[in-house]
């Protein structure tokens, strides 16, 4: 079982952003539904019957019902990604701003006082609380303010005070969008740090192959997958022959160079999604292959052994000396069940026999 932060690192940023903002979205949607329901009740109290007969159905159809549906989704069917239902939230935000302008026009035509606090709350909902992407939220905000300004022009109410009020409301919207942008940027930076932390815990710093910790996890995972799909798993153990002599004779810089070149060679054979190369010790490597036959495994191991012998020691001695490796491998039977310890022991026994028979050879056994 991966720790929570490791699971987060393996997911895309849109999922992480959703996870971090879900509570904010849930409560903003719930509060928006309650407040908009109260606005509908106030329509019955404040407005004449003929006006309320227009505003209430419009509020219910375009705002209350969509908000109720979104509340159900976000509270009981939580989406995975921040982009899920993005368009639905933008539509509710857009309709909220348009309906505000409509009701404002109706109120003025009936000589009623209508507060702009509702528009500020709508902007807060769309620009900040729902954590919508900045660009689409910004464009919808511009359209809402344009419609509200056009409404005032149509009503011949575009006085200096109204212009100042619209500019203040627009400034509030910009501030909210900036806060939204800053929060999302901080979350992205945190997400990148988590991914880097996870990468550092599963990668070997010298060779950039996966490390022993990740090897143990993936071996268990592939054996579980084999049990479901009945596809063989192959484990290859690679040990550099006389690596200490390379370090002693040529220095650790050359030794590190050799390890890096061997790692690159092994990694080049991991071409499918469930193939992995690992550094599991100082000069010890492992490869996991999923769905490869024993005949193909023998061919691949021999090819890897030959490729390693082509590596140059990259020092000033100008010798023809090259590194060599011993390889022990095993492949499972499709219909059998194995533990990771059993599979590793089988491959390790094959490697031991390869070394005992003179090194620089490959031995493949069935688990």
N, C-alpha and C positions, 0 to 999 in steps of 0.2 A: 504494500500500500504506500503510494507516494504521499509525502507531507503536503499540506494545503498549498504552501508556496510553490512547491514543485509542480503541482497540477496547474496552478495559475500560470507558471512560466511556459507550460506547454500549450496553453490556449492562446488564441489571437487576442490582440489588444481590445477589440470590440467586446469580447466576452468579459475581459477584466474590467473595462469601463462600466459594463452593465452591472457586474457584481458590486462594484463600489458605489454605484448611484441608484441601486434598486430601491433602497429604503426612501431616498429622497423622492423618487418617482412615485412610489406607492402612496406616500403621505400627501404629496402635492396633488395627485389625482383625487384622492379621497376628500381632501379639504376643498378642492375646486368643485367637486360634485356637491358637497354640502353648501358651499357659498352660493353656487349658481342655483341650487334649489331654493335658497332663501331669497335670491333676487326674483325668482318666479313668484314666490309668495308675496314679496313687496309689490310686484306689479298689480296683484289683485287688490292690494290695500291702497296704493298711491294713484294708480291710473284709472281713467274712466273705463267703463265696460267695453266700449268699442275698441279702445286702444289695447286693453289687456287681452282681448280676444285675438289680437294679432301677435303680441309679444310672447304670450305664454306658449302657444303651439310652436312658434319659431324657436324659442329657447329649448323646449322639450325635444324637438325633432333634431336640431342641429348641434346641441350642446349636451343636454342632460343625458339623453340616451347613449350617444357615443362615449361620454364620460363614464357612464355606468358599465358599458361593455369593456372599456379599457381598465376600469377598476377591477372587474372580475378577472381579466387576463393577467394583470400585473400582480394581483394578490394571490390568485389560485393557480395560474398557469404561467409561471414566471418565464419570460423569454430568456434566451441564452445571450443574445447579442444586443448591443446598444442600437443597432440599425433595425432590429425587429420592431415593427409597428411605428417606425419613424414617420412615415407618411400619414398615418392615422393621427398621431399627435400634432403634426403640422397642420392638418386639416381642422382639427378641433381648435387649435390656436388661431388659425385664419378665420374660421367661422365666428369665434368669440369676438375678434376685433371688428368684423363686418357687422355682426348683430348689434354690437355696442353702438356703432355709427347709425344703424337703422333706428334703434330705440331712442337714441339721442335726437335724431331728426323728428321722430314722432312726438317726443316730449316737448321740443321747442315749438312744433306746430300747434300743440295744445296749451302753450304758455305755461309749461311745467318746468320746475327746476330739476336738472339732471346732473348728478355729480360725476366728475371724471375719475373718481377713485377706482371705479370698475375697470377702466381702461388701463390704469397703472397695474392693477392686480393681474389683468390679462397679459400684459407685457412681462410681468414678473414670472408668470406661469410659463410663457413660451420662450423667454430669453434665458432663464436661469434654472427654474425648479425642475423642469423635465429633462435637463441635461441634453438638449437637442444639439446636433452639429451646428457650429457657428454660422456657416455660410447660408444654409437654407433658413435657419431661424432669423438671421439678419435680413434676408430678402423678404420673408413674410412680414417682418416688423415694418420694413419700408412700405410695403403695400398697405398694411393696416393704417399706418400714419398718413399715407397718401389719401386713402379713402376717407379717413376722418377729416383731413384738411379740405378735401373736395366737398364733403358734406357741409362744412361751415361756409364755404364759398357759395354753395347752392342756396343755403339758408340766409345768405348775406349777413353772416355774423363774424366775418374775418376781421375783427378789430385788432388793435395793437395788443390788447390784453390777451386775446385768443392766440395771436401769433406767439407771444411770449409763453403762454401755457403749452402750446404744441412743442416749442423748442425745449421747454423744461421736461416734458414727457419724453421727447426724443433723446434728450441727454440721459434720462433715467434708463431708457432702453439700451443705449450705448454702454452705460456703466454696467448694466446687468450682463450684457454680452461679453464685456471684458472680463468680468468676474468668472463667467462660465468658461471662457477661453483659458484664463489663468488656472482654474481648477483642473481642467482637462489636461493642460500642459504638465502640471505637477503630477497628475496620475500617470501620464505617459512616461515621465522620467522615473517614477517609482516602478512602473512596469518593466522598463528597460533594465533597471538595477536588479529586479527580481530575476529576469531572464539571464543576466550576466552572472548572478550568484548561482543560479541553477546550472548554468554552463560550466562554471568553475568547479562545481561539485561532481560533475559526471565526466569531465574531460581531464586527460593527462596534460599537464602544462608543457612538457617537452615535445611530445609527438602529436598532440591534439587528437589522439584517438580517445575513445571512451575508456574510462578507468575500471578498476576491479569492482567498485561499488555498483556501477551501472551494469557491468557484466553479470553480477549475481541476479539483478532485477530482470534483465532481459532474458537470461537463461530460463528462469522460472516462467516468464511470460510466454516464451516460445514453446515450452513444454506443455503449458496449459492450452495454447493454441493448437498444438499437435494433437492433444487429446480430443479436441472438438472437430478438427478438420482431417485427422488421420493423414497428415503430411509429415514426412521424416524431417528430423532436426539433426544437423551435423555440427559437431564441435571440433575445431582444429586448434591444437596447441603448438606454438612455435617458440623454440628456444635458440638463442644465438650461441653457436659453438665457440667455446674458449673466448668469451667476451672479455673476461678479466685480462687476458693476454693483450687484447687490442688496446684496452685502456692503459695497461702498464707500458706497452711498447710505443704507442703513438700518442698517448695523452687523452684526457677526458673530452677535449674538444672534438677529436676524431671519433671517439666513442659515441658522443651525442649525435654527431653527424650520421654515423652508421645507423643508430636507432631511428633517427628521423627518416632516413631513406628506406629502411625496412618498413616503417609504419606507412609511408606513402605507397610502397609496393603492395602491402597487404590491403590497404584501404581501396586500392584500385580494383580489387576483386569483389568488393561489396557493391554490387550494382542494382540490387533489388531492395524494396522497402524493408524487408525483414532480414537483411544481411548486415552484420555489424562486425567491426574490427575493434580490438581492445588491447591496451597495454595493461597487463595484470601483475607485473612485477618489474624488477630492474631491467632484465633482458628477456623477459617472457611476454609473449603476445598470445592472443586468442582470437579466433574468428567464429562467428555463428552463421551458418547457412541454413536457410529454411526452404525445404522442397528440392533438394539436390540428390541425385542418385549416387550410389557408392562408386560407380564407374566414373562419373563426372567428377566426384570429389577427388579421386586418385589423380586424375588428369590435372585438376586445378592445383593440388598440393605440389605435384612435381614441377609444374610451371612456376609456382611461387618460389620454390627452392632454387630453380635455375635463375630466375630473375634477381634474387638476392645476390647470387654469385657475380652478377654484372655490376654491382655497386662498387664505386671507387672509394678507397679509404680517404682520399682528399687530404693527404699530408705532403710533406716535402721529401719523403723517402724515395719516391719514384719507383716503388716496388710494384710487382704485379699481384701483390697479395689482395685478396678480397674476402669479405665476411661469408660465413656459411651458417646454415641453420639446420636443426633437426626438427622434424615435424611428426607429431603423433595426432591421429584423428580418429573419430568414431562417428558412425551414423546410426540412428535409431531405426527400429522397425516400425512401420506405419501403424500396426494394430496393437503394439505393446505400450505399456506405461512405464515411465522412468521418473526417478527423482533427479534433481540437478546434481546431487552428490554422486549418484551412480554414473551419470553421463560423464561427469568430470573425471571420475576415477578411471573409467574406461579409456578416455583420451590420454590421461596422464600415464597409464600403463603402456599405451602405445608409444608415447614419447620416451619413456624410460627404456623400452626395448630398442628404439631407434638409436638412442645414445649408446646403449650397450653393444650394438652391432657396428659401431665405428663412426657414428655421427654423420651429418650431412646426407641423411636419407629420410624417406617418408614411410611411415607405417600407418595403415588404415585398418581399423577393426570395426566390427559390428558391436553395438552396445549390448 
